[in-house]
């Protein structure tokens, strides 16, 4: 017998379907039974039936392969002295959520602005 199978109940005598129910003692699972869908009477035990175990190692290894970060060598950026110096990297840059200011020139600046008096942080 299996859940969902149609049968005649030996307790109530009606045509019914078998329903899988779990017997519990508080928080402890005692086992599974097949019960009548009409009167909920026990028809058979399901303890002898083994559950299928799924091999999850293959699934996890495939997922790891998909999500694994493969470190690739990116282009190397070399800095030279003739590059522009941005205000966000200057020691005089004062960052604020509403307004960015230059402490040396006492004016509003953007983080990507540049000037000749740049001093690295």
KEFI-182630 format. One record per residue: x, y, z of N, C-alpha, C in turn; residue in one letter; residue number from 1. Coordinates in nm, 4 decimals, padded with zeros to 6 digits. Atoms other than C-alpha are relative to their C-alpha. Layout:
# KEFI-182630
+----------+----------+----------+----------+----------+----------+----------+----------+----------+---+-----+
|       nu |       nv |       nw |      cau |      cav |      caw |       cu |       cv |       cw | r |   k |
+----------+----------+----------+----------+----------+----------+----------+----------+----------+---+-----+
|        X |        Y |        Z |        X |        Y |        Z |        X |        Y |        Z | A | NUM |
...
+----------+----------+----------+----------+----------+----------+----------+----------+----------+---+-----+
# end
This chain:
# KEFI-182630
+----------+----------+----------+----------+----------+----------+----------+----------+----------+---+-----+
|       nu |       nv |       nw |      cau |      cav |      caw |       cu |       cv |       cw | r |   k |
+----------+----------+----------+----------+----------+----------+----------+----------+----------+---+-----+
|  00.0834 | -00.1179 |  00.0000 |  00.0000 |  00.0000 |  00.0000 |  00.0879 |  00.1242 |  00.0000 | X |   1 |
| -00.0750 | -00.1250 |  00.0054 |  00.1100 |  00.3553 | -00.0661 | -00.0979 |  00.1173 |  00.0125 | X |   2 |
|  00.0871 | -00.1166 | -00.0143 | -00.0259 |  00.7061 | -00.0016 | -00.0667 |  00.0343 | -00.1322 | X |   3 |
|  00.0752 | -00.0362 |  00.1188 | -00.2940 |  00.8150 | -00.2464 | -00.0752 | -00.1154 | -00.0628 | X |   4 |
|  00.0675 |  00.1183 |  00.0549 | -00.4128 |  00.4607 | -00.3169 | -00.1438 | -00.0042 |  00.0516 | X |   5 |
|  00.1401 |  00.0075 | -00.0394 | -00.7913 |  00.4147 | -00.3151 | -00.0287 | -00.1392 |  00.0557 | X |   6 |
|  00.0315 |  00.1269 | -00.0653 | -00.9240 |  00.1426 | -00.0826 | -00.1286 |  00.0149 |  00.0800 | X |   7 |
|  00.1173 | -00.0021 | -00.0876 | -01.2176 |  00.0476 |  00.1388 |  00.0506 | -00.0122 |  00.1435 | X |   8 |
| -00.0468 | -00.0042 | -00.1389 | -01.1618 |  00.1329 |  00.5058 | -00.0625 | -00.1129 |  00.0799 | X |   9 |
|  00.0494 |  00.1097 | -00.0837 | -01.1933 | -00.1584 |  00.7474 | -00.0696 |  00.0519 |  00.1265 | X |  10 |
|  00.0602 | -00.0576 | -00.1211 | -01.3026 |  00.0785 |  01.0289 | -00.1360 |  00.0644 | -00.0279 | X |  11 |
|  00.1263 | -00.0703 |  00.0277 | -01.5698 |  00.3000 |  00.8714 | -00.0764 | -00.0612 | -00.1173 | X |  12 |
|  00.0646 |  00.0678 |  00.1102 | -01.6478 |  00.0888 |  00.5613 | -00.0200 |  00.0846 | -00.1241 | X |  13 |
|  00.0167 | -00.0890 |  00.1149 | -01.6317 |  00.3856 |  00.3178 |  00.1176 | -00.0163 | -00.0966 | X |  14 |
| -00.1085 | -00.0064 |  00.0976 | -01.4310 |  00.4115 | -00.0029 |  00.0813 |  00.1254 |  00.0309 | X |  15 |
| -00.0839 | -00.1134 | -00.0385 | -01.1359 |  00.6356 |  00.0811 |  00.1370 | -00.0115 | -00.0649 | X |  16 |
| -00.1394 | -00.0015 |  00.0439 | -00.7798 |  00.7266 | -00.0061 |  00.0891 | -00.0137 |  00.1216 | X |  17 |
| -00.0959 |  00.0132 | -00.1092 | -00.4782 |  00.6414 |  00.2039 |  00.0808 |  00.1280 |  00.0112 | X |  18 |
| -00.0716 | -00.1229 | -00.0283 | -00.3103 |  00.9368 |  00.3662 |  00.1191 | -00.0328 |  00.0893 | X |  19 |
| -00.1184 |  00.0207 | -00.0834 |  00.0433 |  00.9394 |  00.5080 | -00.0050 |  00.0976 |  00.1167 | X |  20 |
| -00.0006 | -00.0828 | -00.1203 |  00.0482 |  01.0670 |  00.8659 |  00.1222 | -00.0344 |  00.0836 | X |  21 |
| -00.1148 |  00.0185 | -00.0865 |  00.3335 |  01.1096 |  01.1094 | -00.0479 | -00.0099 |  00.1441 | X |  22 |
|  00.0326 |  00.0159 | -00.1418 |  00.2942 |  00.9789 |  01.4631 |  00.1065 |  00.0715 |  00.0815 | X |  23 |
| -00.0919 | -00.0785 | -00.0814 |  00.4467 |  01.2146 |  01.7174 | -00.0291 | -00.0234 |  00.1475 | X |  24 |
|  00.0112 |  00.0033 | -00.1451 |  00.5129 |  01.1893 |  02.0905 |  00.0680 |  00.1267 |  00.0495 | X |  25 |
| -00.0587 | -00.1307 | -00.0312 |  00.5609 |  01.5541 |  02.1847 |  00.0750 |  00.0489 | -00.1233 | X |  26 |
| -00.0837 | -00.0429 |  00.1117 |  00.8530 |  01.6622 |  01.9622 |  00.0762 | -00.1162 | -00.0624 | X |  27 |
| -00.0708 |  00.1177 |  00.0486 |  00.9722 |  01.3065 |  01.8951 | -00.0848 | -00.0719 | -00.1039 | X |  28 |
|  00.0700 |  00.0719 |  00.1055 |  00.8764 |  01.1334 |  01.5718 |  00.0071 | -00.1491 |  00.0302 | X |  29 |
|  00.0061 |  00.1435 | -00.0270 |  00.7602 |  00.7776 |  01.6352 |  00.0009 | -00.0822 | -00.1281 | X |  30 |
|  00.0051 |  00.0721 |  00.1259 |  00.7007 |  00.6780 |  01.2737 | -00.1093 |  00.0535 | -00.0896 | X |  31 |
|  00.1022 | -00.0389 |  00.0961 |  00.4770 |  00.7100 |  00.9686 | -00.1005 | -00.1132 | -00.0167 | X |  32 |
|  00.1050 |  00.0992 |  00.0219 |  00.1445 |  00.5364 |  00.9094 | -00.0831 |  00.0415 | -00.1209 | X |  33 |
|  00.1021 | -00.0288 |  00.1001 | -00.1158 |  00.5120 |  00.6340 | -00.1339 |  00.0017 |  00.0721 | X |  34 |
|  00.1275 | -00.0147 | -00.0703 | -00.4533 |  00.6373 |  00.7560 | -00.1116 |  00.0246 | -00.1009 | X |  35 |
|  00.1200 | -00.0222 |  00.0801 | -00.8073 |  00.6562 |  00.6179 | -00.0229 |  00.1512 | -00.0130 | X |  36 |
|  00.0245 | -00.1429 |  00.0191 | -00.8910 |  00.9968 |  00.4659 | -00.1343 |  00.0431 |  00.0592 | X |  37 |
|  00.1315 | -00.0338 | -00.0561 | -01.2477 |  00.9810 |  00.6068 |  00.0018 |  00.0028 |  00.1526 | X |  38 |
|  00.0090 |  00.0099 | -00.1462 | -01.2084 |  00.8650 |  00.9675 |  00.1360 |  00.0100 |  00.0697 | X |  39 |
| -00.1369 | -00.0126 | -00.0528 | -00.8273 |  00.8993 |  01.0156 |  00.0449 | -00.1208 |  00.0805 | X |  40 |
| -00.0405 |  00.1219 | -00.0700 | -00.8021 |  00.5400 |  01.1438 |  00.1254 | -00.0576 | -00.0663 | X |  41 |
| -00.1240 |  00.0599 |  00.0494 | -00.4698 |  00.3576 |  01.1101 | -00.0331 | -00.1218 | -00.0869 | X |  42 |
|  00.0198 |  00.1118 |  00.0917 | -00.4669 |  00.1206 |  00.8094 |  00.1259 | -00.0872 | -00.0052 | X |  43 |
| -00.1249 |  00.0761 |  00.0100 | -00.0976 |  00.0204 |  00.7813 |  00.1167 |  00.0854 |  00.0474 | X |  44 |
| -00.1235 | -00.0691 | -00.0377 |  00.2559 |  00.1084 |  00.8966 |  00.0849 |  00.0271 | -00.1234 | X |  45 |
| -00.0937 | -00.0310 |  00.1078 |  00.5123 |  00.2734 |  00.6699 |  00.1442 | -00.0144 |  00.0456 | X |  46 |
| -00.1354 |  00.0085 | -00.0531 |  00.8177 |  00.1963 |  00.8862 |  00.0900 | -00.0904 | -00.0828 | X |  47 |
| -00.0811 |  00.0924 |  00.0782 |  00.9346 | -00.0909 |  00.6633 |  00.0493 |  00.0613 | -00.1297 | X |  48 |
| -00.0377 | -00.0629 |  00.1262 |  00.9575 |  00.1396 |  00.3619 |  00.1201 |  00.0913 |  00.0219 | X |  49 |
| -00.1190 | -00.0835 | -00.0125 |  01.3003 |  00.2964 |  00.3160 | -00.0139 |  00.1220 | -00.0900 | X |  50 |
|  00.0049 | -00.1216 |  00.0804 |  01.3268 |  00.6518 |  00.1955 |  00.1219 |  00.0049 | -00.0906 | X |  51 |
| -00.1092 | -00.0115 |  00.0959 |  01.5387 |  00.7301 | -00.1036 |  00.0966 |  00.1068 |  00.0484 | X |  52 |
| -00.1005 | -00.0985 | -00.0355 |  01.8644 |  00.9049 | -00.0272 |  00.0601 |  00.0545 | -00.1280 | X |  53 |
| -00.0524 | -00.0668 |  00.1177 |  01.9890 |  01.1547 | -00.2780 |  00.1468 |  00.0305 |  00.0240 | X |  54 |
| -00.1427 | -00.0281 | -00.0102 |  02.3619 |  01.1818 | -00.3417 |  00.0209 |  00.1486 | -00.0270 | X |  55 |
| -00.0118 | -00.1446 |  00.0135 |  02.4169 |  01.5507 | -00.2756 |  00.1411 |  00.0450 | -00.0318 | X |  56 |
| -00.1382 | -00.0424 |  00.0256 |  02.7933 |  01.5485 | -00.3242 |  00.0171 |  00.0455 | -00.1437 | X |  57 |
| -00.0110 | -00.0413 |  00.1398 |  02.7543 |  01.5694 | -00.7013 | -00.0629 |  00.1367 | -00.0203 | X |  58 |
|  00.0666 | -00.1279 |  00.0152 |  02.5092 |  01.8562 | -00.6713 |  00.0847 |  00.1122 |  00.0568 | X |  59 |
| -00.0797 | -00.1042 | -00.0615 |  02.7321 |  02.0509 | -00.4346 |  00.1282 |  00.0261 | -00.0779 | X |  60 |
| -00.1220 | -00.0225 |  00.0758 |  03.0442 |  01.9953 | -00.6425 | -00.0305 |  00.0774 | -00.1281 | X |  61 |
|  00.0373 | -00.0751 |  00.1199 |  02.8622 |  02.1202 | -00.9531 | -00.0276 |  00.1456 |  00.0354 | X |  62 |
|  00.0272 | -00.1357 | -00.0442 |  02.7441 |  02.4241 | -00.7580 |  00.1287 |  00.0735 |  00.0336 | X |  63 |
| -00.1286 | -00.0618 | -00.0323 |  03.0932 |  02.4901 | -00.6276 |  00.0756 |  00.0373 | -00.1269 | X |  64 |
| -00.0664 | -00.0311 |  00.1266 |  03.2296 |  02.4708 | -00.9808 | -00.0608 |  00.1230 | -00.0651 | X |  65 |
|  00.0684 | -00.1130 |  00.0603 |  02.9686 |  02.7195 | -01.0949 |  00.0338 |  00.1306 |  00.0714 | X |  66 |
| -00.0183 | -00.1220 | -00.0772 |  03.0248 |  02.9673 | -00.8133 |  00.1443 |  00.0298 |  00.0384 | X |  67 |
| -00.1391 | -00.0191 | -00.0415 |  03.3981 |  02.9242 | -00.7612 |  00.0610 |  00.1182 | -00.0731 | X |  68 |
| -00.0683 | -00.1133 |  00.0601 |  03.6002 |  03.2324 | -00.8180 |  00.1339 | -00.0477 | -00.0535 | X |  69 |
| -00.1273 |  00.0349 |  00.0599 |  03.8782 |  03.1694 | -01.0572 |  00.0780 |  00.1292 | -00.0165 | X |  70 |
| -00.0794 | -00.1213 |  00.0038 |  04.1456 |  03.4288 | -01.0074 |  00.0780 |  00.0046 | -00.1299 | X |  71 |
| -00.0703 | -00.0213 |  00.1250 |  04.2703 |  03.5589 | -01.3355 |  00.0916 |  00.1202 |  00.0163 | X |  72 |
| -00.0906 | -00.1128 | -00.0023 |  04.5620 |  03.7869 | -01.3860 | -00.0582 |  00.1110 | -00.0852 | X |  73 |
|  00.0535 | -00.1143 |  00.0725 |  04.4210 |  04.1225 | -01.4827 |  00.1139 |  00.0885 | -00.0472 | X |  74 |
| -00.1048 | -00.0912 |  00.0459 |  04.6064 |  04.4063 | -01.6459 |  00.0612 |  00.0733 |  00.1179 | X |  75 |
| -00.0702 | -00.0720 | -00.1066 |  04.8673 |  04.5681 | -01.4261 | -00.0001 |  00.1479 | -00.0330 | X |  76 |
|  00.0067 | -00.1441 |  00.0195 |  04.8207 |  04.9386 | -01.3810 |  00.1211 |  00.0618 |  00.0669 | X |  77 |
| -00.1180 | -00.0655 | -00.0534 |  05.1387 |  05.1322 | -01.3401 | -00.0287 |  00.1487 |  00.0110 | X |  78 |
|  00.0244 | -00.1427 | -00.0179 |  05.1192 |  05.4812 | -01.1993 |  00.1243 |  00.0776 | -00.0420 | X |  79 |
| -00.1107 | -00.0871 |  00.0397 |  05.3281 |  05.7572 | -01.3389 | -00.0256 |  00.1393 |  00.0564 | X |  80 |
|  00.0105 | -00.1332 | -00.0596 |  05.3934 |  06.1098 | -01.2179 | -00.0811 |  00.0966 | -00.0856 | X |  81 |
|  00.0730 | -00.0919 |  00.0855 |  05.2247 |  06.2715 | -01.5181 | -00.1509 | -00.0265 | -00.0003 | X |  82 |
|  00.1432 |  00.0256 | -00.0109 |  04.8844 |  06.1256 | -01.4255 | -00.0671 |  00.1142 |  00.0745 | X |  83 |
|  00.0757 | -00.0993 | -00.0741 |  04.6092 |  06.3502 | -01.3004 | -00.0211 | -00.0494 |  00.1420 | X |  84 |
|  00.0210 |  00.0332 | -00.1395 |  04.5655 |  06.3571 | -00.9251 | -00.1404 |  00.0460 |  00.0382 | X |  85 |
|  00.1387 | -00.0312 | -00.0320 |  04.2037 |  06.3393 | -00.8138 | -00.0125 |  00.0507 |  00.1426 | X |  86 |
|  00.0214 | -00.0606 | -00.1321 |  04.0711 |  06.5382 | -00.5200 | -00.0354 | -00.1042 |  00.1066 | X |  87 |
|  00.0394 |  00.1006 | -00.0998 |  03.9298 |  06.2265 | -00.3529 |  00.1211 | -00.0669 |  00.0651 | X |  88 |
| -00.1219 |  00.0591 | -00.0551 |  04.2904 |  06.1056 | -00.2978 |  00.0898 |  00.1031 |  00.0662 | X |  89 |
| -00.0818 | -00.1084 | -00.0559 |  04.4188 |  06.4421 | -00.1692 | -00.0245 |  00.0125 |  00.1498 | X |  90 |
|  00.0127 | -00.0152 | -00.1454 |  04.4831 |  06.5112 |  00.1979 | -00.0849 |  00.1206 |  00.0381 | X |  91 |
|  00.0803 | -00.1188 | -00.0282 |  04.2934 |  06.8435 |  00.1725 | -00.1482 | -00.0223 | -00.0302 | X |  92 |
|  00.1385 |  00.0302 |  00.0367 |  03.9705 |  06.6773 |  00.0503 | -00.0809 | -00.0306 |  00.1257 | X |  93 |
|  00.0886 |  00.0200 | -00.1143 |  03.6911 |  06.6995 |  00.3111 | -00.1310 | -00.0559 | -00.0549 | X |  94 |
|  00.1186 |  00.0669 |  00.0517 |  03.4174 |  06.4489 |  00.2334 | -00.1156 |  00.0169 |  00.0979 | X |  95 |
|  00.1204 | -00.0163 | -00.0793 |  03.0637 |  06.5120 |  00.3563 | -00.1157 | -00.0531 | -00.0851 | X |  96 |
|  00.1093 |  00.0560 |  00.0809 |  02.7338 |  06.3466 |  00.2510 | -00.0683 |  00.1012 | -00.0920 | X |  97 |
|  00.0705 | -00.0997 |  00.0790 |  02.5933 |  06.6763 |  00.1181 |  00.0923 |  00.0900 | -00.0813 | X |  98 |
| -00.0889 | -00.0970 |  00.0627 |  02.8996 |  06.8743 |  00.0164 |  00.1440 | -00.0451 |  00.0165 | X |  99 |
| -00.1428 |  00.0320 | -00.0062 |  03.2628 |  06.7988 | -00.0677 |  00.0776 |  00.1298 | -00.0172 | X | 100 |
| -00.0744 | -00.1258 |  00.0030 |  03.5132 |  07.0749 |  00.0002 |  00.1490 | -00.0264 | -00.0036 | X | 101 |
| -00.1456 |  00.0011 | -00.0029 |  03.8801 |  07.1445 | -00.0510 |  00.0414 |  00.0881 |  00.1171 | X | 102 |
| -00.0439 | -00.0752 | -00.1169 |  04.0423 |  07.2505 |  00.2760 |  00.1074 |  00.1009 | -00.0329 | X | 103 |
| -00.1076 | -00.0908 |  00.0390 |  04.3293 |  07.4227 |  00.0962 | -00.0554 |  00.1225 | -00.0735 | X | 104 |
|  00.0542 | -00.1093 |  00.0807 |  04.1288 |  07.6315 | -00.1544 | -00.1300 |  00.0566 |  00.0560 | X | 105 |
|  00.1257 | -00.0435 | -00.0635 |  03.8159 |  07.6656 |  00.0653 | -00.1130 |  00.0163 | -00.1025 | X | 106 |
|  00.1078 | -00.0051 |  00.0979 |  03.5757 |  07.5837 | -00.2192 | -00.0593 | -00.1403 | -00.0169 | X | 107 |
|  00.0661 |  00.1274 |  00.0261 |  03.3328 |  07.3122 | -00.3226 |  00.0693 | -00.0698 | -00.1166 | X | 108 |
| -00.0646 |  00.0771 |  00.1053 |  03.4926 |  07.0340 | -00.5272 | -00.0718 | -00.1331 | -00.0161 | X | 109 |
|  00.0499 |  00.1341 |  00.0234 |  03.3930 |  06.7030 | -00.6801 |  00.1115 | -00.0999 |  00.0269 | X | 110 |
| -00.1039 |  00.0978 | -00.0306 |  03.5744 |  06.3812 | -00.5926 |  00.0922 | -00.0294 | -00.1179 | X | 111 |
| -00.0828 |  00.0287 |  00.1170 |  03.7016 |  06.3460 | -00.9499 |  00.0665 |  00.1254 | -00.0566 | X | 112 |
| -00.0706 | -00.1211 |  00.0420 |  03.8290 |  06.7030 | -00.9777 |  00.1490 | -00.0195 |  00.0237 | X | 113 |
| -00.1448 |  00.0072 | -00.0223 |  04.2029 |  06.7634 | -00.9926 |  00.0558 |  00.1421 |  00.0087 | X | 114 |
| -00.0647 | -00.1303 | -00.0113 |  04.4410 |  07.0456 | -00.9088 |  00.1521 | -00.0183 |  00.0011 | X | 115 |
| -00.1472 |  00.0026 |  00.0048 |  04.8099 |  07.1369 | -00.9204 |  00.0621 | -00.0161 |  00.1383 | X | 116 |
| -00.0547 |  00.0046 | -00.1359 |  04.8525 |  07.1457 | -00.5417 | -00.0382 | -00.1293 |  00.0721 | X | 117 |
|  00.0396 |  00.1316 | -00.0535 |  04.7693 |  06.7774 | -00.4897 |  00.1047 | -00.0496 |  00.0980 | X | 118 |
| -00.0867 |  00.0675 | -00.0979 |  04.9155 |  06.6133 | -00.1776 | -00.0666 | -00.1326 |  00.0357 | X | 119 |
|  00.0576 |  00.1330 | -00.0222 |  04.8641 |  06.2404 | -00.1420 | -00.0308 | -00.0215 |  00.1475 | X | 120 |
|  00.0392 |  00.0336 | -00.1389 |  04.6820 |  06.1170 |  00.1719 |  00.1031 | -00.0857 |  00.0659 | X | 121 |
+----------+----------+----------+----------+----------+----------+----------+----------+----------+---+-----+
# end
